[in-house]
């Protein structure tokens, strides 16, 4: 069962994430909640297809470049989580990097 974190109190967000086995969200501050998850849980970070060149997003689980060079990949490594970064489909209209946001559990 999925739940939106947006609009919930911080305590409710913590409760939901601490019980989750999977955290799915667009790249953004909501993914920092991964530190509340049990070790061995999974974090799926969604990125738009038109990323600036300085942002690392390799489409594979626990890829060393994501774990070493990206914000949430590195945080997932430290928290004992599995991480994957997924880029958008370039054949569809691109979403501006500045317009993405919400994390889901």
Buried (B, 14 or more C-beta within 10 A) or exposed (E): EEBBBEEEEEEEBBEBBBEBEBBBBBBBEBBBBBBBBEEEBBBBBBBBBEBEEEBBBBEEEBBEEBBEBBBBBBBBBEBEBBBBBBBBEEEEEEBEBEEBEBBBB
